[in-house]
Structure formats: C-alpha cells, structure tokens
Amino acid sequence: MGVDMKAVRKHLPEGEGFCVYYKWDVVKKSVTYFIGVKVDQTPGVLPDGMELVTAPEMDVHAVRHHGPYRHLGNGWAGGMMHGRAKQFKHSKKFPPFEIYEKESKGEDAVVKICLPMK
C-alpha cells in the first residue's frame, strides 16, 4: 500500500488520502483495495492507471485511530466488535474504508476507520 500511495501522492500531493477495501483473503494473506486522494476540483489530466471516482453518500460508524499504522488492527477490531455488539448494523452495499486524516511514518498518524451502516 505504501508504494501505491507514493504513486498517487507523486501526482496529487495535496488532499486527504483514503483506502477502500473490497476483499480480504486471510488464508492467502491478500487484500483487494482502491487507494486515492480526495480532491475538491477535477485535476486536468490523470496519469495512466488512475481514474476519477465519486463516492456515494452514506452513514458510517467511525473509529478514529491515533498512533502508528502497525497498530491499526486494534482500531479495526474495535469497530468490528461494535458491529457484532449490535451498536450499529453493517451495510453490505458499501465496502469499509479508511481516511488518512494525518499521514505520518511515526507515532502521530491519525486514521478514521469507516464501517458503512444500513
């Protein structure tokens, strides 16, 4: 993911980064995802392999994680447990995603984990 985000940031250095997760395969240890940057205006020319998409409006259950990315699984586990405890109903219509509110390689990263709701 780091390599993909660097490629996106090379062309779009400003804006809030995000990642949408479509499919997890725990056995094969692989994930299918879409990574990008929120833009306020349509950029003039997009490089090959990049596309402009519009996100649908939806309600989400959000968990804000502060700290290094290596501990991000704790935030995901907390959000999933809230769903299992019926604090909200998961939507199968939209995939879960992360919004990188403060990107950092150190201890001060801030990531909002968003689990779409019905």
Backbone as XML, in Angstrom:
<?xml version="1.0"?>
<chain id="A" units="angstrom">
  <residue number="1" name="MET">
    <atom name="N" x="0.811" y="-1.192" z="0.000"/>
    <atom name="CA" x="0.000" y="0.000" z="0.000"/>
    <atom name="C" x="0.859" y="1.263" z="0.000"/>
  </residue>
  <residue number="2" name="GLY">
    <atom name="N" x="1.956" y="1.218" z="0.700"/>
    <atom name="CA" x="2.836" y="2.376" z="0.756"/>
    <atom name="C" x="3.328" y="2.772" z="-0.622"/>
  </residue>
  <residue number="3" name="VAL">
    <atom name="N" x="3.656" y="1.793" z="-1.446"/>
    <atom name="CA" x="4.131" y="2.061" z="-2.808"/>
    <atom name="C" x="3.011" y="2.696" z="-3.628"/>
  </residue>
  <residue number="4" name="ASP">
    <atom name="N" x="1.791" y="2.168" z="-3.484"/>
    <atom name="CA" x="0.653" y="2.716" z="-4.219"/>
    <atom name="C" x="0.347" y="4.149" z="-3.788"/>
  </residue>
  <residue number="5" name="MET">
    <atom name="N" x="0.399" y="4.419" z="-2.489"/>
    <atom name="CA" x="0.125" y="5.775" z="-2.010"/>
    <atom name="C" x="1.199" y="6.745" z="-2.490"/>
  </residue>
  <residue number="6" name="LYS">
    <atom name="N" x="2.459" y="6.297" z="-2.547"/>
    <atom name="CA" x="3.526" y="7.162" z="-3.058"/>
    <atom name="C" x="3.272" y="7.521" z="-4.518"/>
  </residue>
  <residue number="7" name="ALA">
    <atom name="N" x="2.793" y="6.548" z="-5.303"/>
    <atom name="CA" x="2.491" y="6.803" z="-6.718"/>
    <atom name="C" x="1.363" y="7.819" z="-6.862"/>
  </residue>
  <residue number="8" name="VAL">
    <atom name="N" x="0.345" y="7.713" z="-6.029"/>
    <atom name="CA" x="-0.765" y="8.674" z="-6.068"/>
    <atom name="C" x="-0.276" y="10.040" z="-5.624"/>
  </residue>
  <residue number="9" name="ARG">
    <atom name="N" x="0.486" y="10.096" z="-4.540"/>
    <atom name="CA" x="0.975" y="11.371" z="-3.989"/>
    <atom name="C" x="1.947" y="12.072" z="-4.940"/>
  </residue>
  <residue number="10" name="LYS">
    <atom name="N" x="2.605" y="11.311" z="-5.797"/>
    <atom name="CA" x="3.511" y="11.911" z="-6.783"/>
    <atom name="C" x="2.730" y="12.849" z="-7.699"/>
  </residue>
  <residue number="11" name="HIS">
    <atom name="N" x="1.504" y="12.477" z="-8.041"/>
    <atom name="CA" x="0.681" y="13.270" z="-8.948"/>
    <atom name="C" x="-0.313" y="14.178" z="-8.218"/>
  </residue>
  <residue number="12" name="LEU">
    <atom name="N" x="-0.736" y="13.763" z="-7.025"/>
    <atom name="CA" x="-1.695" y="14.543" z="-6.231"/>
    <atom name="C" x="-1.170" y="14.670" z="-4.801"/>
  </residue>
  <residue number="13" name="PRO">
    <atom name="N" x="-0.224" y="15.575" z="-4.578"/>
    <atom name="CA" x="0.401" y="15.667" z="-3.251"/>
    <atom name="C" x="-0.517" y="16.219" z="-2.158"/>
  </residue>
  <residue number="14" name="GLU">
    <atom name="N" x="-1.546" y="16.971" z="-2.532"/>
    <atom name="CA" x="-2.451" y="17.566" z="-1.545"/>
    <atom name="C" x="-3.735" y="16.748" z="-1.468"/>
  </residue>
  <residue number="15" name="GLY">
    <atom name="N" x="-4.427" y="16.857" z="-0.359"/>
    <atom name="CA" x="-5.715" y="16.182" z="-0.198"/>
    <atom name="C" x="-5.629" y="15.039" z="0.782"/>
  </residue>
  <residue number="16" name="GLU">
    <atom name="N" x="-6.779" y="14.690" z="1.302"/>
    <atom name="CA" x="-6.884" y="13.629" z="2.301"/>
    <atom name="C" x="-6.854" y="12.267" z="1.612"/>
  </residue>
  <residue number="17" name="GLY">
    <atom name="N" x="-5.920" y="11.415" z="2.020"/>
    <atom name="CA" x="-5.808" y="10.088" z="1.440"/>
    <atom name="C" x="-6.881" y="9.157" z="1.991"/>
  </residue>
  <residue number="18" name="PHE">
    <atom name="N" x="-7.206" y="8.133" z="1.226"/>
    <atom name="CA" x="-8.177" y="7.135" z="1.666"/>
    <atom name="C" x="-7.886" y="5.795" z="1.012"/>
  </residue>
  <residue number="19" name="CYS">
    <atom name="N" x="-8.460" y="4.755" z="1.567"/>
    <atom name="CA" x="-8.324" y="3.413" z="1.013"/>
    <atom name="C" x="-9.636" y="2.671" z="1.224"/>
  </residue>
  <residue number="20" name="VAL">
    <atom name="N" x="-10.190" y="2.102" z="0.148"/>
    <atom name="CA" x="-11.430" y="1.325" z="0.194"/>
    <atom name="C" x="-11.039" y="-0.142" z="0.054"/>
  </residue>
  <residue number="21" name="TYR">
    <atom name="N" x="-11.538" y="-0.978" z="0.966"/>
    <atom name="CA" x="-11.184" y="-2.398" z="0.976"/>
    <atom name="C" x="-12.334" y="-3.229" z="0.424"/>
  </residue>
  <residue number="22" name="TYR">
    <atom name="N" x="-12.090" y="-3.923" z="-0.689"/>
    <atom name="CA" x="-13.138" y="-4.699" z="-1.345"/>
    <atom name="C" x="-13.175" y="-6.162" z="-0.915"/>
  </residue>
  <residue number="23" name="LYS">
    <atom name="N" x="-12.012" y="-6.777" z="-0.798"/>
    <atom name="CA" x="-11.995" y="-8.214" z="-0.494"/>
    <atom name="C" x="-10.778" y="-8.555" z="0.344"/>
  </residue>
  <residue number="24" name="TRP">
    <atom name="N" x="-11.027" y="-9.299" z="1.418"/>
    <atom name="CA" x="-9.950" y="-9.780" z="2.297"/>
    <atom name="C" x="-9.852" y="-11.290" z="2.125"/>
  </residue>
  <residue number="25" name="ASP">
    <atom name="N" x="-8.656" y="-11.808" z="1.982"/>
    <atom name="CA" x="-8.441" y="-13.257" z="1.962"/>
    <atom name="C" x="-7.392" y="-13.548" z="3.031"/>
  </residue>
  <residue number="26" name="VAL">
    <atom name="N" x="-7.870" y="-13.964" z="4.199"/>
    <atom name="CA" x="-6.995" y="-14.198" z="5.341"/>
    <atom name="C" x="-6.072" y="-15.386" z="5.092"/>
  </residue>
  <residue number="27" name="VAL">
    <atom name="N" x="-6.577" y="-16.406" z="4.401"/>
    <atom name="CA" x="-5.774" y="-17.600" z="4.137"/>
    <atom name="C" x="-4.587" y="-17.265" z="3.227"/>
  </residue>
  <residue number="28" name="LYS">
    <atom name="N" x="-4.861" y="-16.546" z="2.134"/>
    <atom name="CA" x="-3.801" y="-16.192" z="1.188"/>
    <atom name="C" x="-3.048" y="-14.921" z="1.595"/>
  </residue>
  <residue number="29" name="LYS">
    <atom name="N" x="-3.517" y="-14.281" z="2.682"/>
    <atom name="CA" x="-2.925" y="-13.035" z="3.168"/>
    <atom name="C" x="-2.860" y="-11.986" z="2.064"/>
  </residue>
  <residue number="30" name="SER">
    <atom name="N" x="-4.019" y="-11.761" z="1.429"/>
    <atom name="CA" x="-4.098" y="-10.763" z="0.370"/>
    <atom name="C" x="-5.362" y="-9.923" z="0.538"/>
  </residue>
  <residue number="31" name="VAL">
    <atom name="N" x="-5.338" y="-8.749" z="-0.053"/>
    <atom name="CA" x="-6.484" y="-7.848" z="0.018"/>
    <atom name="C" x="-6.607" y="-7.116" z="-1.320"/>
  </residue>
  <residue number="32" name="THR">
    <atom name="N" x="-7.856" y="-6.898" z="-1.734"/>
    <atom name="CA" x="-8.129" y="-6.114" z="-2.930"/>
    <atom name="C" x="-8.615" y="-4.752" z="-2.447"/>
  </residue>
  <residue number="33" name="TYR">
    <atom name="N" x="-7.960" y="-3.685" z="-2.894"/>
    <atom name="CA" x="-8.299" y="-2.360" z="-2.400"/>
    <atom name="C" x="-8.167" y="-1.311" z="-3.501"/>
  </residue>
  <residue number="34" name="PHE">
    <atom name="N" x="-8.713" y="-0.147" z="-3.212"/>
    <atom name="CA" x="-8.634" y="1.028" z="-4.083"/>
    <atom name="C" x="-8.075" y="2.145" z="-3.223"/>
  </residue>
  <residue number="35" name="ILE">
    <atom name="N" x="-7.015" y="2.784" z="-3.668"/>
    <atom name="CA" x="-6.390" y="3.835" z="-2.870"/>
    <atom name="C" x="-6.451" y="5.142" z="-3.649"/>
  </residue>
  <residue number="36" name="GLY">
    <atom name="N" x="-6.650" y="6.255" z="-2.936"/>
    <atom name="CA" x="-6.757" y="7.529" z="-3.630"/>
    <atom name="C" x="-6.630" y="8.715" z="-2.714"/>
  </residue>
  <residue number="37" name="VAL">
    <atom name="N" x="-6.948" y="9.875" z="-3.279"/>
    <atom name="CA" x="-6.877" y="11.154" z="-2.579"/>
    <atom name="C" x="-8.150" y="11.931" z="-2.888"/>
  </residue>
  <residue number="38" name="LYS">
    <atom name="N" x="-8.733" y="12.521" z="-1.857"/>
    <atom name="CA" x="-9.912" y="13.362" z="-2.037"/>
    <atom name="C" x="-9.469" y="14.679" z="-2.656"/>
  </residue>
  <residue number="39" name="VAL">
    <atom name="N" x="-10.140" y="15.072" z="-3.736"/>
    <atom name="CA" x="-9.829" y="16.334" z="-4.400"/>
    <atom name="C" x="-11.077" y="17.206" z="-4.435"/>
  </residue>
  <residue number="40" name="ASP">
    <atom name="N" x="-10.891" y="18.512" z="-4.323"/>
    <atom name="CA" x="-12.014" y="19.444" z="-4.383"/>
    <atom name="C" x="-12.347" y="19.824" z="-5.825"/>
  </residue>
  <residue number="41" name="GLN">
    <atom name="N" x="-11.332" y="19.823" z="-6.677"/>
    <atom name="CA" x="-11.523" y="20.160" z="-8.087"/>
    <atom name="C" x="-10.984" y="19.034" z="-8.949"/>
  </residue>
  <residue number="42" name="THR">
    <atom name="N" x="-11.598" y="18.839" z="-10.096"/>
    <atom name="CA" x="-11.139" y="17.815" z="-11.020"/>
    <atom name="C" x="-9.766" y="18.208" z="-11.564"/>
  </residue>
  <residue number="43" name="PRO">
    <atom name="N" x="-8.762" y="17.321" z="-11.394"/>
    <atom name="CA" x="-7.437" y="17.633" z="-11.950"/>
    <atom name="C" x="-7.502" y="17.621" z="-13.478"/>
  </residue>
  <residue number="44" name="GLY">
    <atom name="N" x="-6.632" y="18.380" z="-14.104"/>
    <atom name="CA" x="-6.640" y="18.494" z="-15.563"/>
    <atom name="C" x="-6.464" y="17.161" z="-16.271"/>
  </residue>
  <residue number="45" name="VAL">
    <atom name="N" x="-5.328" y="16.532" z="-16.106"/>
    <atom name="CA" x="-5.031" y="15.270" z="-16.782"/>
    <atom name="C" x="-4.656" y="14.240" z="-15.728"/>
  </residue>
  <residue number="46" name="LEU">
    <atom name="N" x="-5.260" y="13.070" z="-15.832"/>
    <atom name="CA" x="-4.919" y="11.990" z="-14.910"/>
    <atom name="C" x="-3.912" y="11.059" z="-15.560"/>
  </residue>
  <residue number="47" name="PRO">
    <atom name="N" x="-2.907" y="10.632" z="-14.822"/>
    <atom name="CA" x="-1.921" y="9.691" z="-15.364"/>
    <atom name="C" x="-2.555" y="8.332" z="-15.667"/>
  </residue>
  <residue number="48" name="ASP">
    <atom name="N" x="-1.896" y="7.559" z="-16.498"/>
    <atom name="CA" x="-2.368" y="6.206" z="-16.812"/>
    <atom name="C" x="-2.492" y="5.394" z="-15.529"/>
  </residue>
  <residue number="49" name="GLY">
    <atom name="N" x="-3.539" y="4.603" z="-15.437"/>
    <atom name="CA" x="-3.755" y="3.754" z="-14.274"/>
    <atom name="C" x="-4.534" y="4.437" z="-13.165"/>
  </residue>
  <residue number="50" name="MET">
    <atom name="N" x="-4.820" y="5.726" z="-13.319"/>
    <atom name="CA" x="-5.593" y="6.447" z="-12.303"/>
    <atom name="C" x="-6.932" y="6.847" z="-12.899"/>
  </residue>
  <residue number="51" name="GLU">
    <atom name="N" x="-7.933" y="6.935" z="-12.039"/>
    <atom name="CA" x="-9.260" y="7.328" z="-12.509"/>
    <atom name="C" x="-9.919" y="8.233" z="-11.479"/>
  </residue>
  <residue number="52" name="LEU">
    <atom name="N" x="-10.904" y="8.989" z="-11.940"/>
    <atom name="CA" x="-11.648" y="9.883" z="-11.080"/>
    <atom name="C" x="-12.960" y="9.186" z="-10.715"/>
  </residue>
  <residue number="53" name="VAL">
    <atom name="N" x="-13.239" y="9.066" z="-9.433"/>
    <atom name="CA" x="-14.473" y="8.423" z="-8.975"/>
    <atom name="C" x="-15.198" y="9.357" z="-8.015"/>
  </residue>
  <residue number="54" name="THR">
    <atom name="N" x="-16.507" y="9.166" z="-7.918"/>
    <atom name="CA" x="-17.320" y="9.931" z="-6.982"/>
    <atom name="C" x="-17.824" y="8.976" z="-5.922"/>
  </residue>
  <residue number="55" name="ALA">
    <atom name="N" x="-17.602" y="9.312" z="-4.677"/>
    <atom name="CA" x="-18.032" y="8.455" z="-3.576"/>
    <atom name="C" x="-19.508" y="8.701" z="-3.280"/>
  </residue>
  <residue number="56" name="PRO">
    <atom name="N" x="-20.264" y="7.629" z="-3.070"/>
    <atom name="CA" x="-21.675" y="7.807" z="-2.727"/>
    <atom name="C" x="-21.830" y="8.304" z="-1.288"/>
  </residue>
  <residue number="57" name="GLU">
    <atom name="N" x="-22.928" y="8.963" z="-1.031"/>
    <atom name="CA" x="-23.195" y="9.431" z="0.322"/>
    <atom name="C" x="-23.701" y="8.256" z="1.151"/>
  </residue>
  <residue number="58" name="MET">
    <atom name="N" x="-23.216" y="8.143" z="2.382"/>
    <atom name="CA" x="-23.618" y="7.038" z="3.251"/>
    <atom name="C" x="-23.374" y="7.397" z="4.702"/>
  </residue>
  <residue number="59" name="ASP">
    <atom name="N" x="-24.043" y="6.707" z="5.603"/>
    <atom name="CA" x="-23.780" y="6.836" z="7.028"/>
    <atom name="C" x="-22.730" y="5.804" z="7.396"/>
  </residue>
  <residue number="60" name="VAL">
    <atom name="N" x="-21.814" y="6.184" z="8.278"/>
    <atom name="CA" x="-20.761" y="5.264" z="8.690"/>
    <atom name="C" x="-20.625" y="5.254" z="10.210"/>
  </residue>
  <residue number="61" name="HIS">
    <atom name="N" x="-20.156" y="4.122" z="10.711"/>
    <atom name="CA" x="-19.711" y="4.023" z="12.098"/>
    <atom name="C" x="-18.204" y="4.222" z="12.019"/>
  </residue>
  <residue number="62" name="ALA">
    <atom name="N" x="-17.695" y="5.270" z="12.653"/>
    <atom name="CA" x="-16.282" y="5.607" z="12.523"/>
    <atom name="C" x="-15.534" y="5.387" z="13.820"/>
  </residue>
  <residue number="63" name="VAL">
    <atom name="N" x="-14.321" y="4.875" z="13.675"/>
    <atom name="CA" x="-13.394" y="4.711" z="14.793"/>
    <atom name="C" x="-12.134" y="5.484" z="14.414"/>
  </residue>
  <residue number="64" name="ARG">
    <atom name="N" x="-11.732" y="6.415" z="15.231"/>
    <atom name="CA" x="-10.527" y="7.208" z="14.952"/>
    <atom name="C" x="-9.347" y="6.576" z="15.688"/>
  </residue>
  <residue number="65" name="HIS">
    <atom name="N" x="-8.326" y="6.211" z="14.932"/>
    <atom name="CA" x="-7.136" y="5.566" z="15.482"/>
    <atom name="C" x="-5.978" y="6.560" z="15.481"/>
  </residue>
  <residue number="66" name="HIS">
    <atom name="N" x="-5.369" y="6.760" z="16.636"/>
    <atom name="CA" x="-4.195" y="7.627" z="16.777"/>
    <atom name="C" x="-2.989" y="6.743" z="17.061"/>
  </residue>
  <residue number="67" name="GLY">
    <atom name="N" x="-1.946" y="6.885" z="16.277"/>
    <atom name="CA" x="-0.741" y="6.110" z="16.521"/>
    <atom name="C" x="-0.225" y="5.447" z="15.268"/>
  </residue>
  <residue number="68" name="PRO">
    <atom name="N" x="0.812" y="4.637" z="15.401"/>
    <atom name="CA" x="1.452" y="4.026" z="14.233"/>
    <atom name="C" x="0.517" y="3.051" z="13.504"/>
  </residue>
  <residue number="69" name="TYR">
    <atom name="N" x="0.744" y="2.956" z="12.193"/>
    <atom name="CA" x="-0.082" y="2.084" z="11.350"/>
    <atom name="C" x="-0.006" y="0.621" z="11.779"/>
  </residue>
  <residue number="70" name="ARG">
    <atom name="N" x="1.096" y="0.216" z="12.371"/>
    <atom name="CA" x="1.234" y="-1.198" z="12.750"/>
    <atom name="C" x="0.202" y="-1.607" z="13.801"/>
  </residue>
  <residue number="71" name="HIS">
    <atom name="N" x="-0.411" y="-0.634" z="14.488"/>
    <atom name="CA" x="-1.443" y="-0.932" z="15.483"/>
    <atom name="C" x="-2.853" y="-0.668" z="14.960"/>
  </residue>
  <residue number="72" name="LEU">
    <atom name="N" x="-2.976" y="-0.423" z="13.680"/>
    <atom name="CA" x="-4.267" y="-0.101" z="13.087"/>
    <atom name="C" x="-5.275" y="-1.241" z="13.231"/>
  </residue>
  <residue number="73" name="GLY">
    <atom name="N" x="-4.792" y="-2.452" z="13.318"/>
    <atom name="CA" x="-5.672" y="-3.608" z="13.511"/>
    <atom name="C" x="-6.509" y="-3.489" z="14.774"/>
  </residue>
  <residue number="74" name="ASN">
    <atom name="N" x="-5.985" y="-2.818" z="15.795"/>
    <atom name="CA" x="-6.747" y="-2.623" z="17.036"/>
    <atom name="C" x="-7.990" y="-1.773" z="16.777"/>
  </residue>
  <residue number="75" name="GLY">
    <atom name="N" x="-7.850" y="-0.719" z="15.971"/>
    <atom name="CA" x="-8.994" y="0.118" z="15.625"/>
    <atom name="C" x="-10.031" y="-0.648" z="14.824"/>
  </residue>
  <residue number="76" name="TRP">
    <atom name="N" x="-9.555" y="-1.455" z="13.867"/>
    <atom name="CA" x="-10.471" y="-2.282" z="13.073"/>
    <atom name="C" x="-11.201" y="-3.282" z="13.968"/>
  </residue>
  <residue number="77" name="ALA">
    <atom name="N" x="-10.478" y="-3.913" z="14.871"/>
    <atom name="CA" x="-11.102" y="-4.887" z="15.778"/>
    <atom name="C" x="-12.171" y="-4.213" z="16.633"/>
  </residue>
  <residue number="78" name="GLY">
    <atom name="N" x="-11.877" y="-3.011" z="17.129"/>
    <atom name="CA" x="-12.849" y="-2.283" z="17.939"/>
    <atom name="C" x="-14.106" y="-1.960" z="17.153"/>
  </residue>
  <residue number="79" name="GLY">
    <atom name="N" x="-13.943" y="-1.481" z="15.935"/>
    <atom name="CA" x="-15.095" y="-1.165" z="15.090"/>
    <atom name="C" x="-15.926" y="-2.390" z="14.768"/>
  </residue>
  <residue number="80" name="MET">
    <atom name="N" x="-15.255" y="-3.493" z="14.444"/>
    <atom name="CA" x="-15.976" y="-4.736" z="14.126"/>
    <atom name="C" x="-16.709" y="-5.265" z="15.358"/>
  </residue>
  <residue number="81" name="MET">
    <atom name="N" x="-16.107" y="-5.133" z="16.519"/>
    <atom name="CA" x="-16.763" y="-5.582" z="17.749"/>
    <atom name="C" x="-18.008" y="-4.737" z="18.052"/>
  </residue>
  <residue number="82" name="HIS">
    <atom name="N" x="-17.958" y="-3.440" z="17.748"/>
    <atom name="CA" x="-19.148" y="-2.598" z="17.936"/>
    <atom name="C" x="-20.291" y="-3.106" z="17.061"/>
  </residue>
  <residue number="83" name="GLY">
    <atom name="N" x="-19.958" y="-3.518" z="15.837"/>
    <atom name="CA" x="-20.982" y="-4.078" z="14.948"/>
    <atom name="C" x="-21.534" y="-5.390" z="15.476"/>
  </residue>
  <residue number="84" name="ARG">
    <atom name="N" x="-20.661" y="-6.241" z="15.959"/>
    <atom name="CA" x="-21.111" y="-7.536" z="16.498"/>
    <atom name="C" x="-21.936" y="-7.359" z="17.761"/>
  </residue>
  <residue number="85" name="ALA">
    <atom name="N" x="-21.676" y="-6.286" z="18.509"/>
    <atom name="CA" x="-22.437" y="-5.995" z="19.726"/>
    <atom name="C" x="-23.738" y="-5.248" z="19.380"/>
  </residue>
  <residue number="86" name="LYS">
    <atom name="N" x="-24.014" y="-5.131" z="18.087"/>
    <atom name="CA" x="-25.238" y="-4.503" z="17.578"/>
    <atom name="C" x="-25.361" y="-3.027" z="17.952"/>
  </residue>
  <residue number="87" name="GLN">
    <atom name="N" x="-24.230" y="-2.332" z="18.066"/>
    <atom name="CA" x="-24.264" y="-0.885" z="18.264"/>
    <atom name="C" x="-24.620" y="-0.180" z="16.952"/>
  </residue>
  <residue number="88" name="PHE">
    <atom name="N" x="-24.429" y="-0.886" z="15.838"/>
    <atom name="CA" x="-24.857" y="-0.401" z="14.522"/>
    <atom name="C" x="-25.012" y="-1.614" z="13.612"/>
  </residue>
  <residue number="89" name="LYS">
    <atom name="N" x="-25.721" y="-1.439" z="12.487"/>
    <atom name="CA" x="-25.905" y="-2.523" z="11.524"/>
    <atom name="C" x="-24.993" y="-2.285" z="10.330"/>
  </residue>
  <residue number="90" name="HIS">
    <atom name="N" x="-24.159" y="-3.288" z="10.028"/>
    <atom name="CA" x="-23.254" y="-3.208" z="8.882"/>
    <atom name="C" x="-24.067" y="-3.152" z="7.587"/>
  </residue>
  <residue number="91" name="SER">
    <atom name="N" x="-23.574" y="-2.405" z="6.633"/>
    <atom name="CA" x="-24.154" y="-2.395" z="5.299"/>
    <atom name="C" x="-23.286" y="-3.266" z="4.406"/>
  </residue>
  <residue number="92" name="LYS">
    <atom name="N" x="-23.895" y="-4.178" z="3.701"/>
    <atom name="CA" x="-23.145" y="-4.996" z="2.745"/>
    <atom name="C" x="-23.115" y="-4.329" z="1.374"/>
  </residue>
  <residue number="93" name="LYS">
    <atom name="N" x="-23.833" y="-3.222" z="1.251"/>
    <atom name="CA" x="-23.911" y="-2.500" z="-0.015"/>
    <atom name="C" x="-22.602" y="-1.763" z="-0.315"/>
  </residue>
  <residue number="94" name="PHE">
    <atom name="N" x="-21.942" y="-1.252" z="0.735"/>
    <atom name="CA" x="-20.707" y="-0.486" z="0.564"/>
    <atom name="C" x="-19.564" y="-1.157" z="1.319"/>
  </residue>
  <residue number="95" name="PRO">
    <atom name="N" x="-18.343" y="-1.114" z="0.774"/>
    <atom name="CA" x="-17.194" y="-1.697" z="1.476"/>
    <atom name="C" x="-16.657" y="-0.754" z="2.553"/>
  </residue>
  <residue number="96" name="PRO">
    <atom name="N" x="-15.950" y="-1.290" z="3.543"/>
    <atom name="CA" x="-15.333" y="-0.446" z="4.568"/>
    <atom name="C" x="-14.149" y="0.325" z="3.974"/>
  </residue>
  <residue number="97" name="PHE">
    <atom name="N" x="-13.784" y="1.416" z="4.639"/>
    <atom name="CA" x="-12.679" y="2.222" z="4.133"/>
    <atom name="C" x="-11.992" y="2.972" z="5.265"/>
  </residue>
  <residue number="98" name="GLU">
    <atom name="N" x="-10.809" y="3.477" z="4.949"/>
    <atom name="CA" x="-10.023" y="4.288" z="5.885"/>
    <atom name="C" x="-9.801" y="5.663" z="5.276"/>
  </residue>
  <residue number="99" name="ILE">
    <atom name="N" x="-9.817" y="6.684" z="6.125"/>
    <atom name="CA" x="-9.472" y="8.032" z="5.703"/>
    <atom name="C" x="-8.247" y="8.433" z="6.520"/>
  </residue>
  <residue number="100" name="TYR">
    <atom name="N" x="-7.189" y="8.827" z="5.830"/>
    <atom name="CA" x="-5.937" y="9.182" z="6.498"/>
    <atom name="C" x="-5.960" y="10.673" z="6.818"/>
  </residue>
  <residue number="101" name="GLU">
    <atom name="N" x="-6.428" y="11.003" z="8.024"/>
    <atom name="CA" x="-6.561" y="12.401" z="8.423"/>
    <atom name="C" x="-5.200" y="13.059" z="8.641"/>
  </residue>
  <residue number="102" name="LYS">
    <atom name="N" x="-4.251" y="12.293" z="9.120"/>
    <atom name="CA" x="-2.885" y="12.804" z="9.299"/>
    <atom name="C" x="-1.932" y="11.664" z="8.950"/>
  </residue>
  <residue number="103" name="GLU">
    <atom name="N" x="-1.322" y="11.761" z="7.783"/>
    <atom name="CA" x="-0.392" y="10.727" z="7.347"/>
    <atom name="C" x="0.963" y="10.961" z="8.003"/>
  </residue>
  <residue number="104" name="SER">
    <atom name="N" x="1.538" y="9.886" z="8.520"/>
    <atom name="CA" x="2.828" y="10.002" z="9.189"/>
    <atom name="C" x="3.480" y="8.635" z="9.251"/>
  </residue>
  <residue number="105" name="LYS">
    <atom name="N" x="4.788" y="8.613" z="9.151"/>
    <atom name="CA" x="5.512" y="7.356" z="9.311"/>
    <atom name="C" x="5.823" y="7.093" z="10.774"/>
  </residue>
  <residue number="106" name="GLY">
    <atom name="N" x="5.584" y="8.076" z="11.612"/>
    <atom name="CA" x="5.908" y="7.960" z="13.027"/>
    <atom name="C" x="4.710" y="7.566" z="13.875"/>
  </residue>
  <residue number="107" name="GLU">
    <atom name="N" x="4.748" y="8.019" z="15.096"/>
    <atom name="CA" x="3.751" y="7.651" z="16.102"/>
    <atom name="C" x="2.487" y="8.505" z="16.053"/>
  </residue>
  <residue number="108" name="ASP">
    <atom name="N" x="2.483" y="9.578" z="15.264"/>
    <atom name="CA" x="1.373" y="10.525" z="15.331"/>
    <atom name="C" x="0.388" y="10.460" z="14.166"/>
  </residue>
  <residue number="109" name="ALA">
    <atom name="N" x="0.284" y="9.331" z="13.471"/>
    <atom name="CA" x="-0.692" y="9.175" z="12.395"/>
    <atom name="C" x="-2.109" y="9.145" z="12.975"/>
  </residue>
  <residue number="110" name="VAL">
    <atom name="N" x="-3.065" y="9.671" z="12.189"/>
    <atom name="CA" x="-4.472" y="9.632" z="12.593"/>
    <atom name="C" x="-5.261" y="9.056" z="11.417"/>
  </residue>
  <residue number="111" name="VAL">
    <atom name="N" x="-5.942" y="7.944" z="11.666"/>
    <atom name="CA" x="-6.709" y="7.258" z="10.643"/>
    <atom name="C" x="-8.146" y="7.079" z="11.130"/>
  </residue>
  <residue number="112" name="LYS">
    <atom name="N" x="-9.099" y="7.460" z="10.275"/>
    <atom name="CA" x="-10.509" y="7.233" z="10.606"/>
    <atom name="C" x="-10.944" y="5.973" z="9.851"/>
  </residue>
  <residue number="113" name="ILE">
    <atom name="N" x="-11.331" y="4.945" z="10.613"/>
    <atom name="CA" x="-11.807" y="3.685" z="10.051"/>
    <atom name="C" x="-13.318" y="3.807" z="9.934"/>
  </residue>
  <residue number="114" name="CYS">
    <atom name="N" x="-13.844" y="3.641" z="8.725"/>
    <atom name="CA" x="-15.267" y="3.852" z="8.478"/>
    <atom name="C" x="-15.934" y="2.546" z="8.056"/>
  </residue>
  <residue number="115" name="LEU">
    <atom name="N" x="-16.941" y="2.152" z="8.830"/>
    <atom name="CA" x="-17.705" y="0.951" z="8.539"/>
    <atom name="C" x="-19.114" y="1.394" z="8.134"/>
  </residue>
  <residue number="116" name="PRO">
    <atom name="N" x="-19.475" y="1.233" z="6.845"/>
    <atom name="CA" x="-20.788" y="1.697" z="6.368"/>
    <atom name="C" x="-21.939" y="1.026" z="7.139"/>
  </residue>
  <residue number="117" name="MET">
    <atom name="N" x="-22.980" y="1.840" z="7.374"/>
    <atom name="CA" x="-24.138" y="1.372" z="8.139"/>
    <atom name="C" x="-25.358" y="1.278" z="7.219"/>
  </residue>
  <residue number="118" name="LYS">
    <atom name="N" x="-26.310" y="0.459" z="7.643"/>
    <atom name="CA" x="-27.594" y="0.372" z="6.924"/>
    <atom name="C" x="-28.423" y="1.579" z="7.243"/>
  </residue>
</chain>
